[in-house]
Amino acid sequence: MIRINLLKPEKKDFLTSPAALPVKEAKADRPSSAPPLILLLTVVIIAALAFTQRNSLSRERSLLDSATAEKKKLQNIELKLAKLEKEKDTLQKKILLITVLKGQQDTAVKIMDALSKNLPEWVWLTEASFDGQILKVKGKATNNTLIAEFVAGLEKSDILFSVTPTDITQRTSKTQQFLEFNLTSSVSLPPGALPAATSPSAKPKGK
């Protein structure tokens, strides 16, 4: 028996093709959780660094404040020490000045005593000055013998030595003649009496 296929090949293929399988829909991929974790970790690290840096700055500021306060305290102490040192120097200078003046006072008294005790009659002293080491005397006398006697008496004193007459000049006042003379003498200073730069002149009265 002969069978003839009257169907078209395309339809045959369609009919004979297996049933189409259901198409599965592709599931959407879930977003990965890695980026949020990295971001969170970065934020935590930055916050930790900022906190550490803030604590470090606070500690450094505290140390700076302490150092500044200590420096100010030391400056106040230095100022007080400088003031005390200055007061000490001033006090030492005053003590030295008092010592010098006291020694010169005793020396001046001894000088005046020597001049007064050894002053001959008809000899007048017009001026006496002491600069701390040298005594200078100006006076008048009626003759050279009296001047020599005065010089010899001063040489015997305990405080004067190297007495030298200088500038003896003849003068005339009205009807009287007299001699003007100058004397220089070294002075023996007592222990502790320092020579002064200047000393006021004295004008003793003659006999």
Secondary structure, DSSP 8 states (H G I E B T S, - for coil): ------S-HHHHHHHHS---------------SHHHHHHHHHHHHHHHHHHHHHHHHHHHHHHHHHHHHHHHHHHHHHHHHHHHHHHHHHHHHHHHHHHHHHHHHHHHHHHHHHHHHT--TTEEEEEEEE-SSEEEEEEEESSHHHHHHHHHHHHTSSSEEEEEEEEEEEEEETTEEEEEEEEEEEE---TT----S----B-----
